[in-house]
């Protein structure tokens, strides 16, 4: 029978479901994998994602709200959003990287 320590399992979960890290100006903002969020934050993220693509929604505002939801801390989210501004192309790129790194079973963008 195979035996694993909880530390082994934690390390495997971090490798598989780690954060997407965005670096800028000496700062690093960690965007957490949805599986690492609390249920309340996962539900919030789903509600935010429902707004993406709707004609009446301000896409930059929706993506900014999603960053606030998945960022490791509110302060980190605000630093990133201040740096990005309302540049929809940059926000879309962030979400492209975030989406590809949060696919179940794939390695994260985090090298930690």
C-alpha positions in Angstrom: 0.0 0.0 0.0 1.2 3.5 -0.9 1.9 5.9 2.0 2.1 9.7 1.8 2.7 12.4 4.3 0.3 15.4 4.4 3.4 17.5 3.5 3.8 15.4 0.4 0.2 15.9 -0.5 0.4 19.6 0.1 3.5 19.9 -2.1 1.7 18.0 -4.9 -1.3 20.2 -4.6 0.9 23.3 -4.8 2.6 22.0 -7.9 -0.7 21.1 -9.6 -2.9 23.9 -8.3 -0.5 26.7 -7.5 -0.9 30.3 -8.1 -0.4 32.4 -11.2 2.2 35.0 -10.2 2.4 38.4 -11.9 5.6 40.3 -11.4 6.0 44.1 -11.9 8.1 46.8 -10.4 9.7 44.5 -7.8 6.3 43.3 -6.7 4.7 39.9 -7.1 0.9 39.4 -7.0 -0.3 35.9 -6.6 -3.6 35.0 -8.3 -4.9 31.9 -6.5 -6.2 28.8 -8.3 -10.0 28.6 -7.9 -9.5 25.3 -6.1 -7.4 27.1 -3.5 -10.1 29.7 -2.8 -12.8 29.4 -0.1 -16.2 28.3 -1.2 -17.6 31.8 -0.8 -14.8 33.2 -3.1 -15.3 30.5 -5.7 -19.0 31.3 -5.8 -18.1 35.0 -6.1 -15.8 34.2 -9.0 -18.4 32.2 -10.8 -20.9 35.1 -10.5 -18.2 37.5 -11.8 -17.4 35.1 -14.7 -21.1 35.1 -15.7 -20.8 38.8 -16.4 -17.9 38.3 -18.8 -19.0 38.5 -22.4 -22.3 40.1 -21.6 -22.8 43.1 -24.0 -23.9 45.5 -21.2 -21.0 44.6 -18.9 -17.9 46.8 -18.6 -15.4 44.1 -19.4 -12.5 45.9 -17.8 -14.5 46.4 -14.6 -15.5 42.8 -14.5 -11.9 41.6 -15.0 -10.7 43.9 -12.3 -13.4 42.5 -9.9 -12.2 39.0 -10.8 -8.6 40.0 -10.0 -9.8 41.3 -6.6 -11.6 38.0 -6.0 -8.6 35.7 -6.8 -5.7 37.8 -5.6 -4.0 36.6 -2.5 -4.8 39.9 -0.8 -6.8 43.0 -1.4 -3.7 45.2 -1.2 -1.9 43.1 -3.8 -4.9 43.2 -6.1 -5.1 47.0 -5.9 -1.4 47.4 -6.6 -1.7 45.3 -9.8 -4.9 47.1 -10.9 -3.3 50.5 -10.3 -0.4 49.4 -12.5 -2.6 48.0 -15.3 -5.3 50.8 -15.2 -8.3 50.0 -17.4 -6.2 48.6 -20.2 -8.5 45.8 -21.4 -5.8 44.2 -23.6 -3.5 43.8 -20.5 -6.3 42.5 -18.4 -7.2 40.0 -21.1 -3.6 38.8 -21.2 -3.5 38.4 -17.4 -6.7 36.3 -17.7 -5.3 34.3 -20.6 -2.3 33.3 -18.4 -4.5 32.8 -15.4 -6.9 30.6 -17.3 -4.2 28.4 -18.9 -2.4 28.0 -15.6 -5.5 27.0 -13.6 -6.6 24.1 -15.8 -6.9 21.1 -13.7 -4.0 18.7 -14.1 -1.6 21.3 -15.6 1.4 22.9 -13.9 0.9 26.4 -12.6 2.8 29.5 -13.7 4.3 29.7 -10.2 7.8 28.4 -10.0 7.7 28.3 -6.2 
